Amino acid sequence: MDSQFIIKPKLCPPRKAVVNDPLEALALIGFMDEPSARDFLTNDCILEKSPEEVTALIRLCRDAVLRHDPPDIEAKTIGLPPETDGLLSEIARDERLPKVVKGRKWSFREVEIDKLISIQRYIDTGYAEAISRKLDLGTIEGRVRFCLTDEFRIRESEVVDVPSALTFAIKGPGPDLRVMGSGASFDRRTGDRTVSFTIGWGYPFVQVAILGGRHVLKNGYHRAYALRKRGYEYLPCLLLGADTYTDLECAGPPTFFGEDSISGIRPPLFSSFFDTEIAPLVKMRSYAKAAVIRPNFTLLEPEALATYLNNEVALVPEPDDQQLEYIGVRVRHEDWNVYKLVDGTILKLRTVVMRVRRTKQNGEPGEPDLSNIMIVCNPPKGKKGHPLSRRPTPKEITDSITDPNVRFATVNEPVNEYLTDDGKRIILRLRLYNLAKTNQYDARGDPIYLPNAKPEVTTVDLPSRAP
């Protein structure tokens, strides 16, 4: 019997609709390179300035950084007082904590706010004010609850159900909405399977990572800002060890500051958010994030299906040519995914947005056309094999798997961004979930791997700019 697959998300209770008003933010323009700063001010902000005025603003902010001597970045840490022991014991039992710690050394500490290194480029001041009204920050217990529990949260989400298309869209304000879990059940009587996703928010713990002797604020920027603005010097946090930039678990440039920025002699410090010459107040476009859940079906022979599940994305059928139009895209940021395998091999993956297809009648955003996943394998010396004169068939490749789960470390999983000619932004991230090795080699003698990699694509509107 064929099984019917039903996508059925589990959600937090629906709240009021998302309000897309502009938001006021402090942005660390002085620490951005000029192209990134111009792109941020032009595309993310509502700015009534000419291109020449934008350039002048950027250079003023950058000059303000260079006028200062390299800063003291040795952040002090102190223990939390005994009266918080009971609350901290309760937080330590939170079942989510091991998922954050991931076996690394950790402790609950207070860290000097001003000397924290920032990987985040801006702070929404209105949101910081809104979340800081919920608790009494005048007590250490209130500040611990603010920084290490869910009690500060403002949760707003809305679900849109399109039964005719078997589609659910869950949306919420800002960038924090994410998949928190999934599940599946099987009805033996009918043969039906129900797949569910829990859509929610990230972990509540303010996290500070020690990377190369520097204290980097991983998350909790709005809470740190709210405390610092009220005159508090220290931030209660979960203090973690980190070995590489990847351990910061951020998307990297252009959304966050890159490794070179945070490891330089003038890294972006949290105190700079309070220097208006470096971090001017700007009006930013507000964004709502949506998780769109829709089943796609494909019918393939078993060998082809195995390859498809590892590496392919189902193609959307082309509409009638008379009703089809193509939308051009231009690159805002594009880079390779890079992974280091256990034997020293460097594997690079990439997929790019080529164009957007949509029908003229429905006016919907359209489906981005993605390239096939490109693979570059750079094996270490002695790991190449005998070159093949022909490409192996899918069956030969799947039959030749010698290790179905190769261990690898993620070096770079960038967020690629594109702007469409009709005023939309496409955000593309390729994720590698697992990797299989075969005993086959390509025409160059490089080993053939089967990556289970999936693109995640989000399309958002770019509101019209102010004149």
C-alpha positions in Angstrom: 0.0 0.0 0.0 1.2 3.5 -0.8 1.5 5.7 2.3 0.2 9.2 2.3 2.5 11.7 3.8 0.9 14.6 5.7 2.8 17.6 6.8 1.2 18.8 10.1 3.1 21.5 12.1 2.7 21.9 15.8 2.7 25.5 16.8 2.7 28.0 19.6 -0.8 29.5 19.9 -1.5 32.1 17.2 -1.0 35.7 18.3 -1.7 39.0 16.8 -0.6 39.7 13.3 2.9 40.9 12.6 3.3 44.7 12.4 5.8 45.7 9.7 6.5 49.2 11.0 10.1 50.5 10.6 12.3 49.8 13.5 15.0 52.0 15.1 18.3 50.4 15.4 21.9 51.1 16.4 24.2 49.8 13.7 28.0 49.3 14.0 28.7 51.1 10.6 32.2 52.0 11.7 33.3 48.3 11.8 31.8 47.4 8.4 33.9 47.6 5.2 32.6 50.3 2.8 30.7 48.0 0.4 29.0 46.1 3.2 28.0 49.3 5.0 26.6 50.8 1.8 24.7 47.7 1.1 23.3 47.6 4.6 22.3 51.3 4.6 20.8 51.1 1.1 18.9 47.8 1.3 18.2 47.2 5.0 17.6 50.8 6.0 15.1 53.6 5.2 17.5 56.4 4.6 16.7 59.7 3.0 20.2 60.4 1.9 21.9 60.7 -1.5 24.7 58.2 -2.5 27.3 60.8 -1.7 25.8 61.4 1.7 25.8 57.7 2.4 29.4 57.5 1.5 30.3 60.4 3.7 28.4 58.8 6.7 30.2 55.5 6.2 33.6 57.2 6.2 32.9 59.3 9.2 31.9 56.2 11.2 35.0 54.3 10.0 37.3 57.3 10.8 35.8 57.3 14.3 37.0 53.8 14.9 40.5 54.5 13.7 40.8 57.6 15.8 40.9 55.5 18.9 43.8 53.4 20.0 43.4 49.6 19.9 41.0 48.8 22.8 41.5 46.8 25.9 39.6 43.6 25.1 40.2 41.6 28.3 36.7 41.2 29.7 36.4 40.5 33.4 34.2 37.7 34.7 32.7 37.3 38.2 30.7 34.5 39.9 27.0 34.9 40.6 26.1 35.5 44.3 24.9 32.6 46.5 21.3 33.9 46.6 21.0 32.8 42.9 22.1 29.2 43.5 18.6 27.8 43.7 17.5 29.5 40.5 20.8 28.5 38.7 20.2 24.8 39.8 16.8 25.0 38.2 18.2 26.5 35.0 20.9 23.8 34.9 18.2 21.1 34.8 16.6 22.6 31.7 16.6 19.8 29.1 17.6 22.3 26.4 20.9 23.1 28.1 22.9 20.0 26.9 21.8 20.9 23.3 23.5 24.3 23.7 26.6 23.1 25.6 27.3 20.2 23.2 29.9 18.7 25.6 32.0 21.8 25.9 33.1 23.3 29.2 30.6 25.8 30.6 29.6 27.8 33.7 27.2 30.4 34.8 29.1 33.7 35.2 28.7 37.4 34.9 30.8 39.0 32.1 31.8 42.7 31.7 29.5 44.0 29.0 31.6 46.7 27.4 34.5 44.4 26.5 32.3 41.7 24.9 33.2 41.3 21.2 30.2 41.7 18.9 29.4 39.5 15.9 26.0 41.0 15.4 25.9 44.2 13.4 22.9 46.0 14.9 20.5 46.2 17.8 16.8 46.9 17.6 16.4 49.4 20.4 12.6 49.2 20.5 12.7 45.4 20.9 15.3 45.7 23.7 13.0 48.2 25.5 10.0 46.0 25.1 11.5 42.8 26.5 13.1 44.6 29.4 9.8 45.8 30.8 8.7 42.3 31.8 11.1 41.6 34.8 12.5 43.5 37.7 16.0 44.1 36.6 16.9 45.9 39.9 17.6 42.6 41.5 20.2 40.0 40.6 17.5 37.3 40.5 15.6 39.4 38.0 18.6 39.9 35.8 19.4 36.1 35.9 15.8 35.4 34.9 16.1 38.0 32.2 19.3 36.5 30.7 18.9 32.7 31.3 15.1 31.9 31.2 12.2 32.3 28.8 10.5 34.9 31.0 11.7 37.8 28.9 10.3 36.6 25.6 7.6 38.2 23.5 6.2 35.4 21.4 4.1 36.3 18.3 3.3 33.9 15.5 0.6 33.3 13.0 -0.2 30.3 10.9 -1.7 30.5 7.4 -3.3 27.2 6.3 -4.0 26.6 2.6 -5.8 23.2 2.6 -6.1 23.1 -1.2 -2.4 23.2 -1.6 -1.5 21.1 1.5 0.5 24.1 2.7 1.2 25.7 6.1 3.1 28.9 6.5 4.0 29.9 10.0 5.3 33.5 10.3 6.6 35.7 13.1 8.4 39.0 13.5 12.2 39.3 13.2 14.7 36.5 12.5 14.3 34.2 15.5 11.6 31.8 14.2 13.0 28.3 13.6 12.3 24.6 13.6 12.7 23.4 17.1 11.9 19.7 16.5 10.1 17.2 14.4 8.3 13.9 14.7 6.6 11.2 12.8 3.8 8.7 13.5 2.4 5.7 11.6 -1.2 4.5 11.5 -1.0 0.7 11.0 -4.7 0.5 10.2 -4.6 3.0 7.2 -0.9 3.0 6.4 -0.9 6.8 6.7 2.1 8.6 8.1 1.9 12.0 9.8 5.0 14.2 9.9 5.0 17.1 12.3 7.3 20.1 12.9 7.5 22.3 16.0 8.1 25.9 15.0 9.3 28.1 17.8 12.1 30.3 19.0 15.8 29.7 19.9 17.2 28.8 23.2 16.7 31.4 25.9 20.3 31.4 27.4 22.5 34.4 26.8 25.7 32.8 25.6 29.3 34.2 25.7 32.0 32.1 24.0 35.7 32.3 24.9 37.5 32.2 21.5 41.2 32.8 21.4 41.1 34.4 24.8 38.4 36.9 23.7 34.9 37.0 25.1 32.4 36.9 22.1 28.7 37.5 22.6 27.0 34.7 20.7 23.4 35.8 21.4 21.4 37.9 23.8 22.3 41.3 22.3 19.1 43.0 23.2 19.3 41.8 26.8 22.9 43.0 27.0 21.9 46.4 25.6 19.0 46.7 28.0 21.2 46.0 31.0 24.0 48.3 29.9 21.6 51.1 29.1 20.4 50.9 32.7 23.9 51.2 34.0 24.8 47.6 34.8 28.3 46.6 34.0 28.0 42.9 34.0 25.8 40.4 32.1 24.7 37.0 33.6 25.4 34.4 30.9 26.2 30.9 30.0 30.0 31.0 29.5 31.2 28.5 26.9 34.5 27.4 25.5 35.0 27.7 21.7 37.7 26.3 19.4 36.9 27.9 16.1 34.8 30.7 14.6 32.4 28.0 13.5 31.6 27.3 17.1 30.0 30.7 17.3 27.2 29.2 15.1 26.5 32.4 13.3 25.8 32.8 9.6 28.9 34.8 9.0 29.3 37.7 6.5 27.4 39.7 5.4 24.8 39.1 8.2 27.4 39.0 11.0 31.0 40.2 11.4 33.5 37.7 10.0 36.4 36.0 11.7 38.9 38.6 10.5 36.9 41.4 12.1 36.5 39.8 15.5 40.1 38.7 15.7 41.7 41.9 14.6 43.4 44.6 16.7 40.2 46.7 16.6 37.4 44.3 17.0 33.8 45.5 17.2 33.2 45.9 21.0 29.8 46.0 22.6 30.6 49.4 24.1 30.7 50.8 20.5 26.9 50.5 20.3 26.9 53.5 22.7 29.2 55.6 20.6 27.0 57.5 18.1 29.9 58.3 15.9 30.6 54.6 15.3 27.0 53.3 15.6 24.5 55.9 14.4 20.8 55.4 15.0 19.1 54.3 11.8 15.6 53.3 10.7 15.6 49.8 9.4 13.0 47.9 7.4 11.3 45.3 9.6 11.1 41.7 8.5 8.9 38.8 9.3 10.3 35.3 9.0 8.1 32.4 7.7 8.5 28.6 7.8 6.6 27.3 4.7 5.8 23.6 5.0 4.6 21.9 1.8 5.0 18.3 0.7 6.7 17.6 -2.7 6.2 14.3 -4.4 8.4 12.6 -7.0 8.3 9.2 -8.7 11.6 7.6 -9.6 13.2 4.2 -10.0 14.8 2.9 -6.8 18.4 3.7 -7.9 17.5 7.2 -9.0 15.5 7.8 -5.9 18.5 7.0 -3.7 20.5 9.6 -5.5 17.6 12.1 -5.4 17.2 11.8 -1.7 20.9 12.4 -1.2 21.5 15.3 -3.5 18.5 16.6 -5.4 15.6 19.0 -5.0 12.3 18.2 -6.7 11.7 20.3 -9.8 8.5 22.3 -10.0 6.6 21.6 -13.3 6.9 24.4 -15.8 3.6 26.2 -16.4 2.3 27.0 -19.9 5.0 29.0 -21.7 2.5 31.6 -22.6 1.9 32.3 -18.8 5.5 32.0 -17.7 7.9 34.9 -17.1 11.5 35.0 -15.9 12.7 37.4 -13.2 16.4 38.3 -13.2 18.5 38.2 -10.1 21.8 39.8 -9.1 24.2 38.6 -6.5 24.5 40.3 -3.2 26.7 37.7 -1.5 27.8 34.3 -2.8 30.3 31.8 -1.5 31.2 28.1 -1.3 30.3 25.7 1.5 33.6 24.3 2.8 34.0 21.1 4.9 37.1 19.3 6.2 36.8 15.5 6.2 38.3 13.2 8.8 41.1 12.1 6.4 42.1 15.8 5.6 40.1 16.1 2.4 38.6 19.5 1.7 35.1 19.3 0.2 33.4 22.3 -1.3 29.7 22.5 -2.2 27.8 25.2 -3.9 24.4 25.9 -5.5 23.3 29.3 -6.9 20.1 31.0 -7.8 20.0 31.4 -11.6 16.7 33.1 -12.0 13.1 33.2 -10.7 10.1 31.7 -12.6 6.5 32.7 -12.0 3.2 32.8 -13.9 1.9 36.1 -15.1 -1.6 35.4 -13.8 -1.2 34.6 -10.1 1.3 37.4 -9.2 3.0 35.2 -6.6 6.7 35.7 -5.8 7.7 32.7 -8.0 10.1 29.8 -7.6 13.8 30.4 -7.7 15.6 28.2 -10.2 18.7 26.7 -8.5 21.7 25.2 -10.1 22.6 21.6 -9.5 24.9 21.2 -6.5 28.5 21.7 -7.6 31.1 19.6 -5.8 34.8 20.2 -5.6 37.0 17.6 -3.8 40.5 18.4 -2.8 42.0 15.2 -1.4 45.4 15.3 0.5 48.5 13.9 -1.0 48.2 10.1 -1.5 44.4 10.0 -1.5 43.8 10.3 -5.3 42.8 7.2 -7.2 42.9 5.8 -10.8 41.0 8.2 -13.1 37.8 6.8 -14.8 37.3 7.3 -18.5 33.5 7.5 -18.0 31.1 8.7 -15.3 29.7 5.9 -13.1 26.0 5.3 -13.3 23.8 6.2 -10.2 23.5 2.5 -9.4 27.3 2.0 -9.6 27.8 4.9 -7.3 25.2 3.8 -4.7 26.5 0.2 -4.9 30.1 1.4 -4.3 29.5 3.2 -1.0 32.2 2.2 1.5 31.4 4.6 4.4 27.7 5.8 4.6 28.5 8.4 7.3 31.8 10.2 6.8 32.8 12.4 9.7 33.4 16.1 8.8 33.9 19.5 10.3 32.1 22.5 8.9 34.5 25.2 7.9 32.0 27.5 6.2 28.2 27.3 5.5 27.5 30.8 4.2 24.2 32.6 3.7 24.0 33.5 0.0 21.8 36.5 -0.8 20.3 37.7 -4.1 18.2 40.7 -5.1 15.6 40.2 -7.8 14.7 42.7 -10.5 11.1 43.0 -9.0 12.3 44.1 -5.6 12.6 40.9 -3.5 15.5 39.3 -1.6 16.3 35.7 -1.9 18.2 34.1 1.0 19.8 30.7 0.2 21.7 28.5 2.6 22.9 25.0 1.6 23.2 22.6 4.5 25.1 19.3 4.6 23.5 16.8 6.8 25.6 13.7 6.1 28.1 12.4 3.6 28.8 9.0 2.1 32.1 7.9 0.5 32.4 5.5 -2.4 35.3 3.6 -3.9 34.8 5.3 -7.2 37.0 8.1 -8.6 36.3 10.8 -11.2 38.2 11.7 -14.4 40.8 13.6 -12.3 41.3 10.8 -9.9 39.5 12.6 -7.1 37.3 10.4 -4.8 33.5 10.5 -5.4 31.4 11.4 -2.4 27.6 11.5 -2.1 26.5 14.5 -0.1 23.1 14.7 1.6 22.8 18.4 1.2 19.6 20.5 1.0 19.1 24.1 0.0 17.0 26.3 2.3 15.4 29.2 0.4 13.5 32.2 1.8 12.1 35.0 -0.3 11.2 38.3 1.4 9.9 41.6 0.0 12.1 44.7 0.0 9.8 47.5 0.8 10.0 50.5 -1.5 12.5 53.1 -0.4 11.6 56.5 0.9 12.0 59.2 -1.7 
